[in-house]
Amino acid sequence: MNQYFLPVLSFLLSLYFTPLAIKIARTYQMVDKPDGKLKLHKEPVPYLGGIAVFLSFLLSLSLLFNLNREILALLFASTIILFTGFIDDLITISPLSKLLGEILATWVLIRGGIRIKLIFLPDWASIALTFLWVLFLSNSFNLVDIMDGLAGTISFFSSLSLASIALVFGAKTTAIAGLSMAGAILGFLTYNLPPARIYLGDTGSLFIGFSLASITMLVDYTKTNLLGFVVPLFFLWIPIFEVIFVSIVRISKGIHPFSGSHDHFPYRLAKVLGSRRRALEMIAVIHFFMCLWGITIVSRSAKFTVISIVLLAGISVLAGIFLSRIKT
């Protein structure tokens, strides 16, 4: 019974901690100030939202779930990544220092038994792929957190989708983690939807990306479909597409992939649709159907999965070409 109340508790905790984070951030001037260039919001916005999401996630799991080895590893590792992002929010650490924190957190995950497990991969390849997956997803959410409500909306549907798959397969740990994350994010979203009253900051975007990447590795997707391991790609395709799109656009212009600019695809989409709110709504709908697509794959054949991957790749290429022609 506790597991069904867990997302409710996580949501309620988030509703409590988020306005508290706003108050603390304003008191100590931990705010994201507009600069007229990349940061175009009108007033300074607090950026401690990630702390509120983390505390809601941590406390709901701790109070209502018997912590096993995997959950303890996830909480320990996510704490490391949280502090890495928090320090970066406070004093802006170097990319190398940030990467070292992410590597340490990922290693804790692996030591706790959370890693990509595919029978055709040797251990060294599994560990290497786990590092790539977690580091890529952590930073992709950091990159996609550029619009009010965007990263929160994406992560909310992704969390619910992971929990749904876990419930079907009887993977209780994954379901609990996904539901707890969904509740925490939903509470935060009530303050983050446009116009946002609080941001995730690097603290939150890194934590959420890292946690979702970790949770995807807590369930076996291949029980009914040998190619089911591709399902997380559908649940997380929006941030994955954003990284690939931005990197290609910037490199083609001779710009460093990690430099700041307005060439993100949500900004381009907002220009086409006339507002950022409409762009958020469009992305939310697309992401929702992407999650449904991923859930469908689990119960279908390997042939259907291959067709889905090819179709997704084709649509992504066409979307990338279209979006790249929109001037920012």
N, C-alpha and C positions, 0 to 999 in steps of 0.2 A: 504493500500500500504506500509506503514511504516514497518509492520510486515515482509514483504518479503525482505526488505532491511536490517532488523536487523542483520541476521547472516553475511551479507557482511560487515556491519559496525563493528561488533564484531571481525571478521577476520582481517580487516584492522587495527583496534586498537591494536590487538595482535601483528601484524607484526611491529607496531611502538614501543609498550611497551617492547617486548621481547629483542631486541638488546639493548634498553636503560637499561633494568634490568641487562644484561650481563656487560655493561659498569660500572654501579654503583657497582655491586657485585665485580668486579675486582678491582675497585678503593678502596673499603673498605675491601678488602680481605675476602668477604663473599663467600668462595669457599669450595667445597668438595675436600679435599686433599686425594690422594691415600695413603693407609697404607700397601699395600703388602699382606693384609690378606683378608678382606671382600671387600675393595675398590681397585679394580684392574685397574682402568683407569690410563692412562699414565701421564696425566697432571691435575692440579687442575681445577675443573669445577664449574662455578657459580651456585648457587642454589636459585635464586630469581625468577624462572619461575612462581611459584604460584602467585606472586604479579602481574605479567603481565596478567595472565589468569583472575584473580579476577577483576582487573581494567577494562579489556575489557568487561567482563560479566556485571559488575556494570554500566559502562557508556552507553553501548548499550541499556540496559534495561531502564535506567533513561532518556535517550534522546528520545527514540522512542516508549515508552510504558507508558500508563497511569497506574501508580503504584496503585494496589489494596492492600487489607489487606494481602493477601497471599504472594504476591511478596515482600512487605515491610518486612514481617516476615522473608522470606527467605534471603533477603539481610542483615537484621540486624543480624540474627543468623549466617550466613556465615561469616560475619565480625568478630564475636566473635571467630569462629573456625579458621579463618585466623590468627588472632593475637595469638591464642594459639599455632598454628604450627610455626609461625614466632619466637615467644619467645623460643620455643624448638630448632629451628634451630640456634638461637643465643647463648643460654647458656645451652641447654640440661636440661630441667626441669624434675622433677620426674614423673613417670607414673601416680601417684595419682593426681598431679597438672594438668597434661594433661587431665586426665579423668574428673576432675571437670569442666574444660573449655568446654569439649564436652557435659557434662550433662547440663550446663547452656545454651549452644547454642540450644540443643534439646528442652529444656523447653520453650525457646523463640518461637521455631517453633510451639510447641503444643498450646501455648497461642495465637499464631497468626492463629490458626485454621488448621494447617497442621499436620495431624496425620493419622494413618491407620484407615479407616472407613469401618467396615464390620458389617452387620446387626445382625449377630449372636454373636458378641462380646460385652460384657458390657463395659462401659466407662473405668473402671479401667484396664481391660485387653487390651483395645485398646491403652491406654497410655503406659502401660508396654511394649507392643509389639513394639510400636513406638520407645521407648528408645532403645530396643534391636536391632531393625533394623538399626536405624541411627548410633548407636555406632559401631555396627558390620561392616557396610559398610564403615564408615569413616576410621576405622583402617585397613580394608582389602585392601583398595587402598594404604594406607601407607605401607603395607606389600608387595604388588605386585609391587611397584615402585622400582624395583631392576635392571632394564635393560633399556638401551637407547630406548626411544620411546614406551615402553610397556604400562605404565599407561595411557599415552596420547592417544594411538591407541584404547585401550579398552574403555576409556571414550568418545572418539569421536563417535564411532559406537553406544554406549549406548545412548548418547544424541540424536543422529539422530533417533534412534528407538523409544525413548520416545516421540519425537516430531511427528513422523509419526503416532503413536497410538493416540496421542492427536488430531491431525488434523482429523483423521477418526471419532472420537467421538465428535468433536466440542469443545474440551477443550482448549480454546485459551490461557489461562495462562500457561498451561503445554507446549503447542507448542512453545510459545514465549521463555520460560525459556530454553527449550531443544535446540532450534535453536541458541540462544545466547551463550549457553555453547559450542555447537559444533563449532561455528565460532571462539570463543576464543581459544579453544584447537587446532584447525587446524592451526591457526597462530603460536601458540607455537611449534607445531610439526615440523614446517619447520626448527626449530633450535634444536629440541630434538631428531630427528631420528639419528641413528648411522652414524658417531660418534657424540655424543651429544655435543653441545656447551653450553648448560644450562640444569639444572635439575629443577624439580618441588620443591624439598625439602619437608620437613614435611608440610611446609606452603601450598604448592600446592596440595599434595596428600590428606591431610586431608580435605582441602576445596572442592576438586572435589568429593571425596567420600561422604562427607556430603551433598553437593548440589545435587548430583545424587540421593542419598537416599531420600532426601526431595522432589525432582521433581517427583519421582515415586508415591508419595502419593497425587499428585494433580489431578489425573484422576481416574474415576470409570471404572475398567476393566471388570466389571461383567454385562454390559448392554446386551451383546449378548452371554455371556458364564458365568454361575454361578461360575465356577472355574477360571475365568480369572484373579483373583488376584494373581495367581502364575506367571504371565507373567514377572514381574521384575526379578524373579529368573533367567530366561533365558537371559535377557539383561545384568545381572551382575554376571553370573555364574563363569567366569574366576577368579575374585578376591575371590569369595566365595569358590571355589574349592581350591584355593591357601591357604587360612586360614585353611581349614579343613585338607588338605594334610600335610602342614607343622606342624600343631599341633599334628596330629597323629604320624608322623615320629619322631618328637622331644620327645614326651612323651614316645614313645616306646623305645627310647634310654636313657631315664632318664634325658633328657635335658629340661630346662624351655622353654615353647612354645614361649616366647617373646625374647629369646636370639638370637644373630646374628649368622648366619652360612650360608653355601653354599648349604643347602638342599632344596632350593626353586625348584618347579617343572620346571620353565623356564630354570634354569641352567642345570637341568638333561636332559631336552629336547635338549638343545644346545649341550650337549655332544653326544647325539645320532645323531643329524643332522650335527654336525661338526662345527657349528658357532652360535654365538648369533643372528646374523642377520637372519639366516635361521629359528632359533627358533621364533624370532619375527614375521616373515612372516607366519609361520605355525599357531601361536597363533592368529594372525590377521584374517586369513582365518577361523579358527574354531570359533572365536568370531563373525565374520560376519554371519556365518550360524546359530549360536546360536540365534542371534538377529532376523534373518528371521524366525526361528522356533518359537520364542516368538510372533512375529507379527501374524503368522499363527494361533496360538492358540486362539487369540481373537475372530476370526470369526468361530471357529469350535465348536464341541460339548464338553460337559463335559467328555464324554467317551474318546474322542481323547486326552483331557487334561490329564486324568488319565494315559493313555497309554504313553503319552509323559513324564510324571513325572517318571514313572517306568523305561522307556527306558533311560532317562537321568541319573537316579540313577545307573542303571546297567553299563552304559558306564563309568561313573565317577569312580565306584569301580574298574573296569577292568583297566582303565587308571592309577588310583592310585597305584594298585598292580604292574603294569608294570614300572611306574616311580620310585617307591620305591626301585626297584632292581637295579637301575642305580647308581653306586657309584659316589660321588661328591668329 
